[in-house]
């Protein structure tokens, strides 16, 4: 039986579905996972060369790209499922070759990748790349058929988007929890710049965008289909409001800490309370609400949910038109990741997943 999966990832919807399938497969057979992302070689471009000469700091951020963000979301899926994981990225404009090298260098015995998908940064999920991997692999390749048929397109799109957004939130929670706990364990200062960035992201994305859309598009339809779920949905909506209040306490604690940096205890306690409640909240949604929705909602329901989550053009959410949450998330993850290694071209991270309801993890 396979013990170590290599799972190529990118920032497409089909990749999010493939991550879910790979993590489920790894959990079922007791395997560990290495997620791999091939990052575009920014240094090889004319813009990259000019940026490197004019602003090395900005070049480093651009060169890192979305690799840490993409891997962070995949890692969040493994962490929530209790699957041991590792995240690896490399600079390459030949993704199939990079995947094969990663499978060999990481000692993987199975490559788990999607059958096809749209063009994306690095091109990892392209059908041509899958064929090149199949042709050149020295280990087994499992091609996951995550392409959607017409009847299930809206359902699959909505579920993939909701889970992908949960993974973004979870990745920020995990990264910032590590920052706060590291400061406490080492008696070091708390990185308030990172925390303020996290507060901004969690206030603008989940609190203003993600949660209201859950209530408007998903919860409302579930109430109509199953009155028995009313209690759970009421609890989740209360948690949305309570989460906003707990996040404000984090912001207040950071203000206090900056005036009195001799004691970071208030920051750690405020962040711990917020993060713990967010884990519990997402656990309920993923283990109770989404499975119920998949059994109860109609095709018309899923069409409306997919359309609602698919973009920011709904006038009820026009406050956020133009906000690029992916860019904010990527920059935040790059800042957090830069604490772990100083190499902007490639990085590795490893860990053991923790249950969704826990905000702690340990290295493997």
Secondary structure, 3 states (H helix, E strand, C coil): CCCEEEEECCCCHHHHHHHHHHHHHHHHHCCEEEEEEEECCHHHCHHHHHHHHHCHHHHHHHHHCCHHHHHHHHHHHHHHHCCCEEEEEEECCCHHHHHHHHHHHCCCCEEEEECCCCCCHHHCCCHHHHHHHHHHCCCEEEEECCCCCHHHHHHHHHHHHHHHHHHHHHHHHHHHHHHHHHHHHCCCCCCHHHHHHHHHHHHHCHHHHHHHHHHHHHHHHHHHHCHHHHHHHHHHHHHHHHHHHHHHHHHHHHHHHHHCCCCCHHHHHHHHHHHHHHHHHHHHHHHHHHHHHHHHCCHHHHHHHHHHHCCCCCHHHHHHCCCCHHHHHHHHHHHHHCCCCCCCCCEEEEEECCCCCCCCCECC
